[in-house]
Amino acid sequence: MVRPAKTKYPRMTMTPRTKQQLNKFFKNHAPDMADLVPNNQGQGGGGDNGQSEPGSGTSNSSQGSNGGGQSQHAPATNAGMYFYSYSVGTPPQTVSGALDISSELVWTQCSCATCDVSTSTTPFDPSLSTTVADLPCTSTACQDFVNQTCDAPECTYVYMYRGGVANTTGYLATDTLTFDTTSRVEGVVFGCGFDSAGDFGGASGGVIGLGRGPLSLVSQLQADRFSYYFVPDDSTGAGAESFIHFGDDATTQTSHAVSTPLLATSDDPNLYLVGLTGIKVDGKDLAIPRGTFDLQKDGSGGVVLSIAVPVTFLEESAYKLLRQAMASGIRLPTANGTEALGLDLCYTSQSLTAAKIPAVSLVFDGGAAMELEVGNYFYMDAGSGLECLTILPSDSGTSLLGSLIQAGTHMIYDIRGSTLTFESLEQASPPSNSSQGASRPRRSSAPPPRSPVVIAHFFFWVVVFMVL
């Protein structure tokens, strides 16, 4: 893949996520909400046959006709996702992909007679591109990704999604990707899905992997840094836009940014992790023992960052302390939201009208604190008349910080420097850690708009990799 020195990094701009999309997510995943948290315990280093899948039950890889067979880890991916429209080929053909920091493959739906996939975008037709080239099975990129014995010239793969609800079969190829009128990147390795079935979110027929692997968009752009900002769902700021930046564009925009080490694990090298050391409620530290959130030698534990899952999961004992502190601060009768929303701590919206919801902040390695708005951890569902804490217990021991809790915060990943820097870009209401709690609702404005447009949508998948 070739990125000329003068080529600009893409600046991806997204429309705000809507309440309707969150409503759909909670309605669809109320029965299986707990399955969205990754479970790395017992993982070997390479995802060999027989390993349990993170975020799934016991999905195993299997051997295809070419012999190999390897699990492609994708923990808790794509329960709720932001989408970006870009172009593939020469001349450019517009496609759409879901942004995912938990996986590495960039793939799009290609034209095929047998596809049964719900998408509002037209599939990519490789026969119309003068710059597309199949990636040989014997190539280093193919072997690093699939580790297969080559009985055919193409580098083929199968992605099978949970319960057979969705799957895609394809081959790796290279082509030019155009992200806006000034950013064309030649020779990008991507997956061309030719046999797909299921619902990939309606707005997309593919995924843009932003993980640590060599085939991720971040790696192929040779970007040492990337950043993203998601507009809070209750933002009323005019022109509010979510965005993702790469390279030198991924930089701080305020004077109050703080940093913490960015961690990794050999059990799933695609993941980005952080060291969570504590949680404060109304400015008071919860009595969480030191090391509760640490990554363990067997691969369990740790705190995974995700932009694909809206909700946050915490190690179970820490969650119980947080839940108790929230309930004690609100001091109202709770309501059952498990069946309707899959959430644990809920109240009727009517009862919360005059209530003060306790303020929450997360404390990371080095003392970096993330002060949260109520909208980061409480969700109001108009259909059920409930308002619920969007944080749940993780019985696997692995914690996950979802996209809702990151909304309103500019997250900057310095991969080479192994540092995560974050800053609040919300301006209407400053963070609060006072004992008075946080008033509801708290609304804020977002930073000025950037450039081209994408859409946000939701879908859910857990993936197993197999060789054809």
KAJO-V510064 format. One record per pair of residues at least 24 apart in sequence whose ideal C-beta (glycine too) atoms are under 8 Angstrom apart, sorted by sequence separation. I is the first residue (numbers start at 1). GAP is how many residues later the second one is. D is the distance in Angstrom with one decimal. If there is no record, write none. Layout:
i | gap | d
I | GAP | D
I | GAP | D
This chain:
i | gap | d
46 | 24 | 7.0
47 | 24 | 3.6
96 | 24 | 7.8
169 | 24 | 6.9
170 | 24 | 5.5
223 | 24 | 4.6
226 | 24 | 5.1
227 | 24 | 7.5
47 | 25 | 6.8
77 | 25 | 4.7
96 | 25 | 4.5
168 | 25 | 4.1
169 | 25 | 6.4
170 | 25 | 7.5
221 | 25 | 5.6
225 | 25 | 4.2
292 | 25 | 6.6
293 | 25 | 7.1
330 | 25 | 5.7
379 | 25 | 7.4
47 | 26 | 5.5
74 | 26 | 7.9
76 | 26 | 7.0
77 | 26 | 5.9
95 | 26 | 5.7
169 | 26 | 4.1
189 | 26 | 5.4
221 | 26 | 7.2
225 | 26 | 7.8
292 | 26 | 5.4
330 | 26 | 7.7
75 | 27 | 5.8
94 | 27 | 6.8
95 | 27 | 7.7
145 | 27 | 7.1
168 | 27 | 7.1
169 | 27 | 7.2
223 | 27 | 7.6
276 | 27 | 4.6
329 | 27 | 7.4
330 | 27 | 6.5
377 | 27 | 7.3
74 | 28 | 5.9
94 | 28 | 7.2
95 | 28 | 7.6
168 | 28 | 4.1
218 | 28 | 7.0
275 | 28 | 7.0
289 | 28 | 7.9
329 | 28 | 7.5
330 | 28 | 7.1
376 | 28 | 5.9
377 | 28 | 6.2
74 | 29 | 4.8
93 | 29 | 7.3
95 | 29 | 5.4
167 | 29 | 6.8
168 | 29 | 7.9
188 | 29 | 7.8
273 | 29 | 5.0
274 | 29 | 5.3
288 | 29 | 7.6
329 | 29 | 3.7
375 | 29 | 7.7
376 | 29 | 4.8
43 | 30 | 7.5
73 | 30 | 8.0
142 | 30 | 5.9
166 | 30 | 7.5
167 | 30 | 5.8
265 | 30 | 5.9
273 | 30 | 5.8
288 | 30 | 4.9
376 | 30 | 7.7
72 | 31 | 7.5
93 | 31 | 5.3
141 | 31 | 7.0
166 | 31 | 6.4
167 | 31 | 6.4
189 | 31 | 6.6
273 | 31 | 5.6
274 | 31 | 6.4
326 | 31 | 7.7
349 | 31 | 5.9
376 | 31 | 6.1
93 | 32 | 6.6
166 | 32 | 2.5
188 | 32 | 5.5
263 | 32 | 6.9
267 | 32 | 3.8
272 | 32 | 7.4
273 | 32 | 6.9
286 | 32 | 7.2
311 | 32 | 7.8
326 | 32 | 5.7
375 | 32 | 7.1
376 | 32 | 6.9
72 | 33 | 7.8
165 | 33 | 5.3
166 | 33 | 6.4
271 | 33 | 5.5
272 | 33 | 4.7
288 | 33 | 6.1
325 | 33 | 6.7
372 | 33 | 6.6
375 | 33 | 7.8
157 | 34 | 6.7
165 | 34 | 7.5
166 | 34 | 6.4
210 | 34 | 7.9
265 | 34 | 6.7
271 | 34 | 7.8
287 | 34 | 6.3
326 | 34 | 8.0
40 | 35 | 7.1
89 | 35 | 6.7
93 | 35 | 6.8
185 | 35 | 7.5
279 | 35 | 7.9
286 | 35 | 4.6
350 | 35 | 7.1
352 | 35 | 5.3
373 | 35 | 6.0
39 | 36 | 7.6
85 | 36 | 7.4
88 | 36 | 5.0
93 | 36 | 7.2
135 | 36 | 7.4
185 | 36 | 6.7
286 | 36 | 6.3
343 | 36 | 7.4
349 | 36 | 5.4
408 | 36 | 6.6
38 | 37 | 3.1
89 | 37 | 7.2
91 | 37 | 7.6
134 | 37 | 6.4
135 | 37 | 4.0
161 | 37 | 6.2
265 | 37 | 6.3
348 | 37 | 5.8
349 | 37 | 6.7
38 | 38 | 4.9
91 | 38 | 7.8
134 | 38 | 7.7
135 | 38 | 5.6
322 | 38 | 7.6
341 | 38 | 7.7
348 | 38 | 6.4
349 | 38 | 5.2
408 | 38 | 7.7
37 | 39 | 5.8
89 | 39 | 6.7
90 | 39 | 5.6
134 | 39 | 5.2
135 | 39 | 6.0
263 | 39 | 7.3
279 | 39 | 6.8
286 | 39 | 6.1
347 | 39 | 7.0
348 | 39 | 7.6
362 | 39 | 7.8
370 | 39 | 6.4
36 | 40 | 4.7
89 | 40 | 3.1
90 | 40 | 5.0
105 | 40 | 7.6
133 | 40 | 6.3
341 | 40 | 5.9
346 | 40 | 4.8
347 | 40 | 5.5
88 | 41 | 7.2
89 | 41 | 7.8
90 | 41 | 4.2
132 | 41 | 5.7
133 | 41 | 5.1
281 | 41 | 6.9
284 | 41 | 7.9
340 | 41 | 7.2
346 | 41 | 6.8
347 | 41 | 7.6
89 | 42 | 6.3
132 | 42 | 7.2
133 | 42 | 7.3
279 | 42 | 7.8
346 | 42 | 4.0
36 | 43 | 5.0
89 | 43 | 5.9
132 | 43 | 4.4
279 | 43 | 5.9
282 | 43 | 8.0
340 | 43 | 7.8
341 | 43 | 6.6
345 | 43 | 6.3
346 | 43 | 7.5
362 | 43 | 7.8
131 | 44 | 5.5
281 | 44 | 4.2
337 | 44 | 7.9
340 | 44 | 4.5
344 | 44 | 7.5
345 | 44 | 4.1
131 | 45 | 5.0
281 | 45 | 6.8
341 | 45 | 6.5
343 | 45 | 3.8
344 | 45 | 6.8
129 | 46 | 5.9
340 | 46 | 6.7
343 | 46 | 6.6
126 | 47 | 6.8
282 | 47 | 6.4
337 | 47 | 7.0
341 | 47 | 5.8
343 | 47 | 6.6
141 | 48 | 5.4
281 | 48 | 6.8
344 | 48 | 6.0
117 | 49 | 7.6
126 | 49 | 7.7
337 | 49 | 4.9
343 | 49 | 6.9
344 | 49 | 7.4
29 | 50 | 6.2
117 | 51 | 7.7
335 | 51 | 5.8
337 | 51 | 4.7
107 | 52 | 7.9
212 | 52 | 6.8
370 | 52 | 6.3
371 | 53 | 6.9
373 | 53 | 6.8
25 | 54 | 6.6
135 | 54 | 6.1
216 | 54 | 7.5
368 | 54 | 7.4
25 | 55 | 5.1
131 | 55 | 7.3
213 | 56 | 6.7
373 | 56 | 7.3
212 | 57 | 5.6
213 | 57 | 5.2
22 | 58 | 7.5
212 | 58 | 5.3
373 | 58 | 7.7
21 | 59 | 7.3
109 | 59 | 7.5
211 | 59 | 3.3
212 | 59 | 7.4
372 | 59 | 7.7
110 | 60 | 6.9
211 | 60 | 7.0
212 | 60 | 7.2
371 | 60 | 3.0
107 | 61 | 7.2
209 | 61 | 7.8
211 | 61 | 7.7
371 | 61 | 7.2
380 | 61 | 7.9
371 | 62 | 6.4
378 | 62 | 7.4
17 | 63 | 7.8
107 | 63 | 6.3
326 | 63 | 6.1
374 | 64 | 4.9
17 | 65 | 7.1
312 | 65 | 7.2
373 | 65 | 7.3
126 | 66 | 6.2
323 | 66 | 7.2
374 | 66 | 5.4
375 | 66 | 7.1
374 | 67 | 6.7
375 | 67 | 6.6
14 | 68 | 5.2
124 | 68 | 7.0
145 | 68 | 8.0
374 | 68 | 5.1
14 | 69 | 7.4
145 | 69 | 8.0
322 | 69 | 6.6
373 | 69 | 5.0
14 | 70 | 6.6
144 | 70 | 6.2
145 | 70 | 6.0
361 | 70 | 7.4
106 | 71 | 8.0
373 | 71 | 6.9
12 | 72 | 4.8
319 | 72 | 6.7
359 | 72 | 7.9
361 | 72 | 5.7
141 | 73 | 7.2
319 | 73 | 7.0
320 | 73 | 7.1
359 | 73 | 5.0
141 | 74 | 6.7
319 | 74 | 4.0
359 | 74 | 5.5
319 | 75 | 7.4
359 | 75 | 6.9
10 | 76 | 7.6
70 | 76 | 6.9
282 | 76 | 4.8
283 | 76 | 7.2
70 | 77 | 5.7
230 | 77 | 7.4
281 | 77 | 5.0
282 | 77 | 5.5
314 | 77 | 6.0
316 | 77 | 4.4
68 | 78 | 6.5
115 | 78 | 7.9
281 | 78 | 7.2
283 | 78 | 8.0
285 | 78 | 7.9
312 | 78 | 6.6
313 | 78 | 7.4
314 | 78 | 7.6
315 | 78 | 7.8
316 | 78 | 6.3
359 | 78 | 5.7
68 | 79 | 5.1
115 | 79 | 7.6
117 | 79 | 4.3
228 | 79 | 6.7
281 | 79 | 5.8
311 | 79 | 4.9
312 | 79 | 4.7
313 | 79 | 5.3
314 | 79 | 6.5
315 | 79 | 5.9
316 | 79 | 5.7
358 | 79 | 4.7
359 | 79 | 4.4
68 | 80 | 4.0
115 | 80 | 6.6
116 | 80 | 7.2
117 | 80 | 6.4
118 | 80 | 7.7
280 | 80 | 7.0
310 | 80 | 6.9
311 | 80 | 7.0
312 | 80 | 7.4
313 | 80 | 7.0
314 | 80 | 6.2
356 | 80 | 6.6
357 | 80 | 6.0
358 | 80 | 6.9
67 | 81 | 6.5
68 | 81 | 6.2
112 | 81 | 7.9
114 | 81 | 5.3
115 | 81 | 4.9
116 | 81 | 4.4
117 | 81 | 6.2
118 | 81 | 4.5
119 | 81 | 6.0
279 | 81 | 6.8
280 | 81 | 4.6
311 | 81 | 6.0
313 | 81 | 4.0
316 | 81 | 7.7
318 | 81 | 7.7
356 | 81 | 3.6
357 | 81 | 5.4
66 | 82 | 4.6
67 | 82 | 4.0
106 | 82 | 6.9
108 | 82 | 6.5
110 | 82 | 4.3
112 | 82 | 4.4
115 | 82 | 7.2
116 | 82 | 7.5
117 | 82 | 7.3
118 | 82 | 6.9
119 | 82 | 7.7
120 | 82 | 5.9
121 | 82 | 7.2
123 | 82 | 6.1
279 | 82 | 7.3
280 | 82 | 8.0
315 | 82 | 5.8
356 | 82 | 6.9
357 | 82 | 8.0
66 | 83 | 5.0
106 | 83 | 7.5
107 | 83 | 5.9
108 | 83 | 7.3
110 | 83 | 5.7
111 | 83 | 7.8
112 | 83 | 5.9
117 | 83 | 5.8
118 | 83 | 8.0
119 | 83 | 6.5
120 | 83 | 5.5
121 | 83 | 6.8
279 | 83 | 6.0
280 | 83 | 6.6
315 | 83 | 7.8
356 | 83 | 6.3
357 | 83 | 5.4
64 | 84 | 7.6
66 | 84 | 6.8
67 | 84 | 8.0
92 | 84 | 7.8
106 | 84 | 4.6
107 | 84 | 3.0
108 | 84 | 7.0
109 | 84 | 4.9
110 | 84 | 5.2
112 | 84 | 7.4
118 | 84 | 5.5
119 | 84 | 7.1
121 | 84 | 5.8
278 | 84 | 7.8
279 | 84 | 6.9
315 | 84 | 5.4
356 | 84 | 7.7
66 | 85 | 5.1
90 | 85 | 7.7
105 | 85 | 7.8
106 | 85 | 6.9
107 | 85 | 7.2
108 | 85 | 6.7
119 | 85 | 6.1
278 | 85 | 4.1
313 | 85 | 7.6
314 | 85 | 5.1
355 | 85 | 7.2
65 | 86 | 6.6
66 | 86 | 7.4
89 | 86 | 5.3
90 | 86 | 5.6
92 | 86 | 4.7
105 | 86 | 5.4
107 | 86 | 5.7
119 | 86 | 3.9
276 | 86 | 6.3
277 | 86 | 5.3
313 | 86 | 5.7
12 | 87 | 7.7
72 | 87 | 7.3
88 | 87 | 5.5
89 | 87 | 6.5
109 | 87 | 5.9
276 | 87 | 7.4
277 | 87 | 6.2
312 | 87 | 7.8
313 | 87 | 4.5
88 | 88 | 7.4
117 | 88 | 5.8
276 | 88 | 5.9
277 | 88 | 6.0
312 | 88 | 6.4
352 | 88 | 6.7
88 | 89 | 5.8
275 | 89 | 5.9
280 | 89 | 7.7
312 | 89 | 5.4
313 | 89 | 7.7
66 | 90 | 7.9
87 | 90 | 7.0
88 | 90 | 7.7
274 | 90 | 5.7
275 | 90 | 3.6
312 | 90 | 4.6
86 | 91 | 6.1
87 | 91 | 4.0
109 | 91 | 7.6
274 | 91 | 7.3
309 | 91 | 6.3
311 | 91 | 5.0
86 | 92 | 6.5
87 | 92 | 7.8
310 | 92 | 5.2
312 | 92 | 7.0
86 | 93 | 5.1
309 | 93 | 4.5
310 | 93 | 5.3
311 | 93 | 6.6
312 | 93 | 4.7
64 | 94 | 7.1
304 | 94 | 6.4
306 | 94 | 5.4
309 | 94 | 6.8
310 | 94 | 4.6
303 | 95 | 7.9
304 | 95 | 7.0
305 | 95 | 7.8
306 | 95 | 6.8
308 | 95 | 7.2
109 | 96 | 3.0
300 | 96 | 6.7
301 | 96 | 4.8
302 | 96 | 5.8
303 | 96 | 4.5
304 | 96 | 4.8
305 | 96 | 5.5
306 | 96 | 5.6
307 | 96 | 4.9
108 | 97 | 6.2
109 | 97 | 5.7
300 | 97 | 4.5
301 | 97 | 6.1
302 | 97 | 7.1
303 | 97 | 7.3
304 | 97 | 7.3
306 | 97 | 6.9
108 | 98 | 3.7
300 | 98 | 6.3
301 | 98 | 7.8
303 | 98 | 6.4
107 | 99 | 5.1
307 | 99 | 7.2
106 | 100 | 7.6
107 | 100 | 5.8
59 | 101 | 7.9
106 | 101 | 7.2
296 | 101 | 7.3
305 | 101 | 7.8
88 | 102 | 7.1
98 | 102 | 7.5
105 | 102 | 6.8
106 | 102 | 5.4
107 | 102 | 8.0
59 | 103 | 7.3
98 | 103 | 6.3
106 | 103 | 5.5
103 | 104 | 6.7
105 | 104 | 4.7
260 | 104 | 3.9
261 | 104 | 5.3
104 | 105 | 4.4
260 | 105 | 4.9
261 | 105 | 7.0
56 | 106 | 6.1
98 | 106 | 5.0
103 | 106 | 4.4
260 | 106 | 5.1
293 | 106 | 5.8
305 | 106 | 7.7
96 | 107 | 5.9
97 | 107 | 5.9
100 | 107 | 5.4
104 | 107 | 4.4
259 | 107 | 6.9
96 | 108 | 4.4
98 | 108 | 7.1
100 | 108 | 6.8
103 | 108 | 5.3
104 | 108 | 7.1
105 | 108 | 7.8
260 | 108 | 4.3
329 | 108 | 6.1
96 | 109 | 6.8
97 | 109 | 4.3
98 | 109 | 4.9
99 | 109 | 5.3
100 | 109 | 5.7
101 | 109 | 4.5
102 | 109 | 5.9
104 | 109 | 2.9
106 | 109 | 6.9
259 | 109 | 6.0
95 | 110 | 6.8
96 | 110 | 7.0
97 | 110 | 5.5
98 | 110 | 6.7
100 | 110 | 6.3
101 | 110 | 6.0
103 | 110 | 7.7
104 | 110 | 7.1
105 | 110 | 5.6
106 | 110 | 7.2
258 | 110 | 4.0
95 | 111 | 6.3
97 | 111 | 3.9
99 | 111 | 6.3
100 | 111 | 7.5
104 | 111 | 4.9
105 | 111 | 7.6
106 | 111 | 5.4
258 | 111 | 6.9
104 | 112 | 4.0
103 | 113 | 7.7
106 | 114 | 7.6
104 | 115 | 7.3
305 | 115 | 7.8
83 | 118 | 7.0
81 | 120 | 6.6
83 | 120 | 5.1
83 | 121 | 4.9
86 | 122 | 7.9
78 | 123 | 7.9
81 | 123 | 7.8
276 | 123 | 6.7
84 | 124 | 6.2
276 | 125 | 8.0
35 | 127 | 8.0
274 | 127 | 7.5
78 | 129 | 7.2
99 | 129 | 7.8
232 | 141 | 6.6
234 | 141 | 4.9
272 | 141 | 6.5
233 | 142 | 6.4
232 | 143 | 5.2
232 | 144 | 7.5
99 | 145 | 6.6
274 | 146 | 5.8
82 | 148 | 7.1
272 | 148 | 7.6
283 | 150 | 4.1
262 | 151 | 6.3
282 | 151 | 7.0
283 | 151 | 6.3
284 | 151 | 7.7
262 | 152 | 6.9
282 | 152 | 7.0
283 | 152 | 6.0
257 | 153 | 7.8
262 | 153 | 7.4
280 | 153 | 6.3
282 | 153 | 4.9
264 | 154 | 7.8
282 | 154 | 7.6
257 | 155 | 7.6
263 | 155 | 7.6
282 | 155 | 5.7
254 | 156 | 8.0
262 | 156 | 4.9
253 | 157 | 6.3
261 | 157 | 6.0
262 | 157 | 5.5
252 | 158 | 7.5
261 | 158 | 6.4
262 | 158 | 4.4
260 | 159 | 7.4
261 | 159 | 7.4
82 | 160 | 6.4
84 | 160 | 7.6
252 | 160 | 6.6
259 | 160 | 5.2
260 | 160 | 5.5
251 | 161 | 7.1
259 | 161 | 6.7
250 | 162 | 5.5
259 | 162 | 4.4
250 | 163 | 7.4
258 | 163 | 7.0
259 | 163 | 7.8
257 | 164 | 5.2
258 | 164 | 6.6
257 | 165 | 6.7
258 | 165 | 7.3
104 | 166 | 5.3
257 | 166 | 3.8
12 | 167 | 6.9
103 | 167 | 5.9
256 | 167 | 6.0
11 | 168 | 7.8
102 | 168 | 6.2
256 | 168 | 7.3
10 | 169 | 3.2
11 | 169 | 7.0
102 | 169 | 6.3
252 | 169 | 6.4
254 | 169 | 4.8
10 | 170 | 6.3
253 | 170 | 6.8
254 | 170 | 7.5
101 | 171 | 6.0
233 | 171 | 7.6
252 | 171 | 5.8
254 | 171 | 7.0
11 | 172 | 7.8
253 | 172 | 6.5
1 | 173 | 6.9
10 | 173 | 4.5
230 | 173 | 6.0
235 | 173 | 7.7
8 | 174 | 5.3
9 | 174 | 6.8
233 | 174 | 6.7
8 | 175 | 4.9
10 | 175 | 7.8
232 | 175 | 4.4
7 | 176 | 6.4
230 | 176 | 6.3
231 | 176 | 6.9
232 | 176 | 4.6
7 | 177 | 6.7
230 | 177 | 4.6
231 | 177 | 7.5
7 | 178 | 6.5
230 | 178 | 7.5
229 | 180 | 7.4
229 | 181 | 4.6
3 | 182 | 5.6
4 | 182 | 7.8
228 | 182 | 7.7
229 | 182 | 7.3
2 | 183 | 7.9
3 | 183 | 7.6
227 | 183 | 6.2
228 | 183 | 5.7
1 | 184 | 7.2
2 | 184 | 4.7
227 | 184 | 6.1
1 | 185 | 7.1
2 | 185 | 4.7
227 | 185 | 4.1
1 | 186 | 3.9
226 | 186 | 7.9
227 | 186 | 6.6
1 | 187 | 5.3
225 | 187 | 6.7
226 | 187 | 5.4
1 | 188 | 6.3
225 | 188 | 6.3
225 | 189 | 5.2
226 | 189 | 7.8
224 | 190 | 6.9
225 | 190 | 6.7
224 | 191 | 5.6
225 | 191 | 7.7
237 | 191 | 7.6
223 | 192 | 7.9
224 | 192 | 4.3
75 | 193 | 6.6
224 | 193 | 7.7
232 | 194 | 7.1
253 | 194 | 6.8
73 | 195 | 4.5
74 | 196 | 8.0
75 | 196 | 6.9
229 | 196 | 6.0
73 | 197 | 6.6
218 | 197 | 7.1
102 | 202 | 7.6
212 | 203 | 7.2
101 | 204 | 6.5
102 | 204 | 5.9
101 | 205 | 6.8
240 | 205 | 6.8
241 | 205 | 6.9
101 | 206 | 5.4
102 | 206 | 6.2
240 | 206 | 3.5
241 | 206 | 7.9
100 | 207 | 7.1
101 | 207 | 7.6
234 | 207 | 6.1
236 | 207 | 5.3
237 | 207 | 7.0
238 | 207 | 7.6
239 | 207 | 7.9
240 | 207 | 7.8
243 | 207 | 4.9
99 | 208 | 6.2
100 | 208 | 5.2
234 | 208 | 8.0
235 | 208 | 6.8
237 | 208 | 3.0
241 | 208 | 4.6
99 | 209 | 8.0
234 | 209 | 5.5
235 | 209 | 6.2
236 | 209 | 7.0
237 | 209 | 4.4
239 | 209 | 6.5
240 | 209 | 7.8
241 | 209 | 6.1
98 | 210 | 7.6
235 | 210 | 6.7
239 | 210 | 4.5
10 | 211 | 7.8
22 | 211 | 6.4
235 | 211 | 5.3
9 | 212 | 6.3
232 | 212 | 6.5
17 | 213 | 7.1
9 | 214 | 6.4
17 | 214 | 7.5
19 | 214 | 6.2
54 | 214 | 6.4
232 | 214 | 7.5
242 | 214 | 7.2
16 | 215 | 4.2
18 | 215 | 7.3
231 | 215 | 4.7
14 | 216 | 7.9
17 | 216 | 5.6
3 | 217 | 7.9
16 | 217 | 7.0
229 | 217 | 7.8
3 | 218 | 6.2
229 | 218 | 7.0
1 | 219 | 5.0
3 | 219 | 5.8
16 | 219 | 6.3
45 | 221 | 5.0
47 | 221 | 7.9
45 | 222 | 6.5
44 | 223 | 7.5
16 | 224 | 5.8
43 | 224 | 4.0
16 | 225 | 7.3
17 | 225 | 7.6
40 | 225 | 7.0
43 | 225 | 6.6
82 | 225 | 6.7
15 | 226 | 6.9
16 | 226 | 6.3
81 | 226 | 7.5
14 | 227 | 6.6
15 | 227 | 7.3
40 | 227 | 5.0
81 | 227 | 5.2
13 | 228 | 5.2
14 | 228 | 4.0
40 | 228 | 6.3
76 | 228 | 7.5
80 | 228 | 6.5
13 | 229 | 7.3
14 | 229 | 6.6
75 | 229 | 6.6
77 | 229 | 7.5
79 | 229 | 6.1
80 | 229 | 6.1
13 | 230 | 4.9
14 | 230 | 7.6
38 | 230 | 7.9
76 | 230 | 5.9
78 | 230 | 4.6
79 | 230 | 4.5
80 | 230 | 4.1
12 | 231 | 6.2
75 | 231 | 7.9
77 | 231 | 4.7
79 | 231 | 6.8
11 | 232 | 6.6
12 | 232 | 4.4
76 | 232 | 6.9
77 | 232 | 7.7
79 | 232 | 7.9
11 | 233 | 7.9
12 | 233 | 7.7
38 | 233 | 7.9
76 | 233 | 5.0
11 | 234 | 5.7
11 | 235 | 8.0
9 | 236 | 7.1
10 | 236 | 6.5
9 | 237 | 4.0
9 | 238 | 4.2
11 | 238 | 6.2
9 | 239 | 7.4
9 | 240 | 5.7
203 | 252 | 5.1
204 | 253 | 6.7
203 | 254 | 4.3
41 | 255 | 8.0
202 | 255 | 6.2
204 | 255 | 7.7
42 | 256 | 6.7
43 | 256 | 4.5
201 | 256 | 4.5
41 | 257 | 5.9
42 | 257 | 6.7
201 | 257 | 6.2
202 | 257 | 7.9
41 | 258 | 5.9
42 | 258 | 7.9
201 | 258 | 3.6
40 | 259 | 4.4
41 | 259 | 3.7
200 | 259 | 5.7
40 | 260 | 5.9
199 | 260 | 6.4
39 | 261 | 7.9
200 | 261 | 7.9
40 | 262 | 7.1
38 | 266 | 5.7
180 | 271 | 6.4
180 | 272 | 4.9
36 | 273 | 5.1
179 | 273 | 7.8
36 | 275 | 6.9
37 | 276 | 4.1
36 | 277 | 7.4
33 | 278 | 6.9
25 | 285 | 6.0
22 | 288 | 6.6
166 | 295 | 6.1
165 | 296 | 8.0
162 | 298 | 7.3
162 | 299 | 6.5
169 | 299 | 7.1
161 | 300 | 4.4
162 | 300 | 4.5
161 | 301 | 6.6
161 | 302 | 6.1
160 | 303 | 6.9
159 | 304 | 4.9
160 | 304 | 4.9
159 | 305 | 7.4
159 | 306 | 6.7
160 | 306 | 6.9
158 | 307 | 7.2
30 | 308 | 7.4
34 | 308 | 8.0
157 | 308 | 6.3
158 | 308 | 4.5
30 | 309 | 6.5
33 | 309 | 3.4
157 | 309 | 7.4
158 | 309 | 7.6
30 | 310 | 6.3
32 | 310 | 7.7
33 | 310 | 7.4
157 | 310 | 7.0
158 | 310 | 6.2
30 | 311 | 5.5
31 | 311 | 6.9
156 | 311 | 7.2
157 | 311 | 7.2
30 | 312 | 3.6
156 | 312 | 4.2
27 | 313 | 7.8
29 | 313 | 5.9
26 | 314 | 7.8
27 | 314 | 7.7
26 | 315 | 4.4
26 | 316 | 6.3
152 | 316 | 7.8
26 | 317 | 7.3
146 | 319 | 7.4
148 | 319 | 4.2
82 | 321 | 7.8
146 | 321 | 5.6
80 | 322 | 7.7
80 | 323 | 6.2
76 | 324 | 6.0
75 | 325 | 8.0
54 | 344 | 7.9
26 | 353 | 7.3
26 | 355 | 6.5
37 | 355 | 7.6
41 | 355 | 6.2
27 | 356 | 7.7
40 | 356 | 7.5
41 | 356 | 6.7
22 | 357 | 6.7
37 | 357 | 4.5
39 | 357 | 3.8
41 | 357 | 7.6
23 | 358 | 6.5
34 | 358 | 7.0
38 | 358 | 7.1
40 | 358 | 5.6
96 | 358 | 7.4
23 | 359 | 7.5
33 | 359 | 6.5
37 | 359 | 6.1
39 | 359 | 6.2
96 | 359 | 7.4
98 | 359 | 7.6
23 | 360 | 6.4
38 | 360 | 5.1
103 | 360 | 7.4
34 | 361 | 7.2
37 | 361 | 6.3
98 | 361 | 7.1
37 | 362 | 7.9
38 | 362 | 6.3
19 | 363 | 7.6
37 | 363 | 5.4
36 | 364 | 7.7
85 | 367 | 7.7
85 | 368 | 7.2
85 | 369 | 5.2
84 | 370 | 4.1
85 | 370 | 7.3
83 | 371 | 5.5
82 | 372 | 7.1
83 | 372 | 5.0
83 | 373 | 6.2
82 | 374 | 4.7
83 | 374 | 5.4
81 | 375 | 7.5
82 | 375 | 7.9
81 | 376 | 6.5
81 | 377 | 6.2
80 | 378 | 4.6
81 | 378 | 6.4
79 | 379 | 7.1
79 | 380 | 7.8
78 | 381 | 5.6
79 | 381 | 4.6
78 | 382 | 5.9
78 | 383 | 4.8
77 | 384 | 6.2
77 | 385 | 6.9
76 | 386 | 7.7
77 | 386 | 7.2
74 | 387 | 7.3
74 | 388 | 6.3
74 | 389 | 4.4
72 | 391 | 5.8
72 | 392 | 6.8
71 | 393 | 6.2
72 | 393 | 3.1
71 | 394 | 6.0
70 | 395 | 5.7
69 | 397 | 6.1
70 | 397 | 7.5
69 | 398 | 5.8
68 | 399 | 4.7
67 | 400 | 7.1
66 | 401 | 4.8
62 | 402 | 8.0
64 | 402 | 5.2
65 | 402 | 7.7
66 | 402 | 6.3
59 | 403 | 6.6
61 | 403 | 5.7
63 | 403 | 7.5
64 | 403 | 3.9
65 | 403 | 6.1
60 | 404 | 7.2
61 | 404 | 6.3
62 | 404 | 5.5
63 | 404 | 7.2
64 | 404 | 4.7
59 | 405 | 5.0
61 | 405 | 5.9
56 | 406 | 4.2
55 | 407 | 5.2
56 | 408 | 8.0
53 | 409 | 6.2
53 | 411 | 6.5
47 | 418 | 7.7
36 | 424 | 7.7
35 | 427 | 7.8
16 | 430 | 8.0
28 | 430 | 7.9
29 | 431 | 6.5
28 | 432 | 7.3
25 | 433 | 4.9
24 | 434 | 6.0
21 | 435 | 6.5
13 | 436 | 6.9
21 | 436 | 6.3
13 | 437 | 4.5
21 | 437 | 5.2
13 | 438 | 5.3
15 | 438 | 6.3
18 | 438 | 7.3
11 | 439 | 5.5
13 | 439 | 5.7
14 | 439 | 7.5
15 | 439 | 6.7
17 | 439 | 4.2
11 | 440 | 5.6
12 | 440 | 7.6
13 | 440 | 6.0
14 | 440 | 4.4
15 | 440 | 5.7
16 | 440 | 7.0
11 | 441 | 7.8
13 | 441 | 6.7
14 | 441 | 7.2
15 | 441 | 6.1
12 | 442 | 6.4
14 | 442 | 5.8
